[in-house]
């Protein structure tokens, strides 16, 4: 499958590389592209810094080397500052179409702008997505009135009775993040054991967090705000009514439709991009890195994404410059 042919504007700047995505992978790609003096544009659909900045700004990151612990928002800001200081141009924009035009590409954003590049690096993370909902009575009614789907700022939960639904790393990390400030934290999980990293599980066991296994939130009650949560044991059907001030539902995300297939890029499954060892995709001139890529042994970590970004940039450099050592 090949990209459709587009038209280049004779007066528009043609970047050496446009990086689609402004998370750790995309920003690292921008930094290293500038070390090779490649004219570089980074396009981010939501907020520079990626999920670190707009989804988990006060969540602590413990596995990024040189920082024993650092908040996601701060780490995202440091990535962004480094990329800006390197000379990479950065703009907001959701890329919805990519077309080939001669030896270059035309990228179009949802707001109608066009950008031209000799090469592209896709650093889309997990793509655009919306939080999964339980669809229980009261959930939609109290969204914004005590019901939320993340814990962007731990200070919002100070002195509150908080119920968290979920059993993955994010749910456990939310509980650990707010437990010191909250009046109480209850963690509800529909299974009999967590599906999170051992480090987080052990930390929850040691923290003053009430855990309810084999339990499901079935309805939410209140007046102008959340006041109560109805929880059932899915084995005994025993009902518990908990007084709460806030409910965090963290059971995953539903991805929005990806435009990648119409761009002619081969996928692994429905959403992940197949790449070779040099991070090249099935379309010559388009490379990818970060959580969006798939290959044997892939591990989704910030440090992994950064390493892949460096490899993608070096591949772009060879593709554009044809150095003697390539």
Number of C-alpha atoms within 10 A of each C-alpha: 11 13 17 14 14 15 13 20 12 7 6 10 12 20 18 20 28 32 30 26 31 32 29 29 34 34 33 25 36 34 26 21 29 18 11 11 14 22 18 26 23 26 26 24 19 17 20 26 28 28 19 24 23 16 18 21 23 22 25 20 21 13 13 13 10 8 11 10 14 16 17 24 23 18 21 24 17 15 23 27 14 15 24 16 11 17 18 25 15 20 14 15 20 20 21 15 17 24 21 21 17 12 9 21 28 23 21 18 17 12 10 11 11 16 20 26 24 21 24 28 27 26 32 24 24 15 16 15 13 11 15 14 15 16 10 11 13 16 22 14 16 21 14 13 18 20 23 18 22 17 24 19 15 18 13 13 21 15 15 17 19 26 26 26 25 22 23 18 18 19 27 24 20 24 29 19 18 24 24 16 15 18 15 21 27 20 22 23 24 19 15 11 12 18 14 16 11 11 9 19 18 11 14 19 11 9 13 15 17 15 16 19 17 17 24 21 23 16 17 23 20 17 9 10 17 23 19 19 22 15 20 21 17 14 9 9 12 10 15 13 14 17 16 23 22 25 27 20 23 24 19 17 14 12 14 11 11 15 14 17 14 15 18 17 21 19 18 13 9 11 20 21 26 20 21 14 11 17 27 21 23 17 14 12 21 23 29 33 32 29 22 21 27 22 14 5 6 12 13 14 13 18 16 16 27 20 15 24 30 22 21 28 31 19 21 26 20 14 16 15 11 11 9 6 5 10
